[in-house]
Amino acid sequence: MRLIPPMDDEPPPDYVAFVASHQQQLRAEAYRLVGGAPVFEEIYRDVLTDLAGRWRRLRWLGKTEAHMRQRLAARTKQWREDQVYDVEVRVLRPPSPAVPVRSPGGSLALRKAAVLEGTARAALDALADAEIAWVHAYLRSQWRRALAYAIGSVLLVLTMIQYMAWLSTDPL
């Protein structure tokens, strides 16, 4: 019996529904906060991962949206602190390929995407984002659990050594 049960390896349906309902809002807010930088996708996924790691407790407390907004602000602030140095950018013309690249209709995936309805893709996109974030949070929880076991084992051995040393001292 465990005091805190381990995290499931599959996202619960309520988490997937939450991600699907807040996906557009969260993406737009992340895009707005970073000023349109391409890193907004990374911040978006990191926020979902942070939310997935604490999902059971946040859902129980009813603070899922507040935590999502707080983590978005924290991740954006962390990104802004990393943007300290000015960068000089020179745009060079890319070299022309030796063999001309031509694709009459694009890849098979692009041709199929044109046939799919937008709503079908949006639902799959939300599911994919939710599952990716859940897997990252699951792996993070596994690392934390292993680290807790290692630290607990070291502390147990040190406590036993200290106790044995205390028992072996001669009372005067």
N, C-alpha and C positions, 0 to 999 in steps of 0.2 A: 504494500500500500504506500502510495506516495502522497506527500503533503501537497505538492504542486505537480499535477500530471504533465508529462512531456507534451510538446507541441505536436499536433497531427502533421503528417507529411502532405496532406491535401487540404486546400483551403475550404473552410466551411461555406455553405451556400449564402449565408447572410453577409459574409465578407465580400464574396463575389458580387452580390447585389449592391452592397454599399459602394464598391469600386465602380460598378457600372453606372450607378446613379450620380456619382460625384466626379466621374472621369473628365468630362468636358470642362467643368468648373475648375477643377484642380489644374488641368493642363493650361487653361487660359490664365489662371492666376500665377502659375509658375512662369509662364512666358512673359507676363506683364512685369513680374518682380525682377527678372533678370534682364529686362530690356530687350527681349528678343534674341538673346544669345542662344547658340545651339545647345548649351548645357542644360536648358530647361527640361529636356527629356530625362537626363540623369537625376536632376533634383526631384522630378516627378516620381521616378521609380524609387528613389531613396526614401521619400516621404511615405510611399505605399509600403515599403519594407519596414520602416519604423512602426507604422500603424499595424502591420501584420504581426509583428513581434509581441505587441501588447494587446492584441485584439480581444482576447477573452476578458481581461480585466476592464478594458475600456468599454466594452459592450455591457458588462455587468454594471459599471458605474454610470453608463449613459453619456460618456464624454468622448465619443468617437470623433465628432466633427470638431470639437474644441482642440483635441489633441492633433488632428490633422492640420488645422490652421497653425497651431503652435510649432509643429515640426516643419511646416513649410517656411515659416518665418525664420526658424533656427537654421535650416539648411541654406536658405537664401543669404542669411547673414554670414554664415561660414563661407559661402562662395564669394561674397563681396570682400571679405577679409583677405581672400587669396588673390584678388585682383589688385595688386599693389603696383606692379611695374608697368610702365608704358612700353609698348611693343611697336617697333617700326616694321611695317609690312611692305614688301616689294612684290608686285605681281609680275610673274614671268609667264611668257607664252609657253604653254605645254608643247613638248615635242610632238611632231606629227607621227602617227604610228606607221611602221614599215608596211604593214598590211592594212589596207583600208577596212575599217570595221563597219559593217552594214547589217542592220537587222530589220527586215521588212515589217514585221509586226511586233517586235519586242519579244520579251521572253514569254514562256507559256504562262507564268504566274501573272504577268501584266495583262495578257489577253483574257485570262479567266477573271481577273479582278474587274475588268470592264463589264463583264456579264453579271457578276454578283450585285445584288442590291446593296445600297449604302448601309441600310439598317442591319443587314446580316453581317457585314464586315465590322460595324461598330460594336455589335454584341460580342463577336469573336475577339476584337481588339481589347475590350474591357476584361474578358475572361483571361486572355493571354497576359495582360498586365497584372491582373490579380494573382495568377498562378506564379508568374516570375517573382513578384514581390514576396509571395508566401514561401517559395523555395529559398530565397535569400534569407528570409527571417528564420526559417527552419534550420538552415545550415548554421546561422549565427547562434541559434539557441543550442545546437549540438556542441559547438565550440565552447560556449559558456558552461555547459554542463560538464564537459571534459575538464575544463580549467578548474571548475569548482571541486571536482573529484580529486584532481592533482593537488590543489592547495589543501584540501581537507586531509589527504593522505600525509602530506608533509607535516602539517600541524599535528596530526595524531602521532607520528613518529617522534617529532620533537618533544611532545608532551610526555610520551613514554620514556624517552631518554632523561628528561628532567625529573620525572617521578622516580625512576630507578636510581638516579644520582642522589636524590634526596633520601631514599631508603638506605642507601649504602653508607651514608655519613654516620660517623660514630658519635653518639650523644655523650657529652662530657659529664 
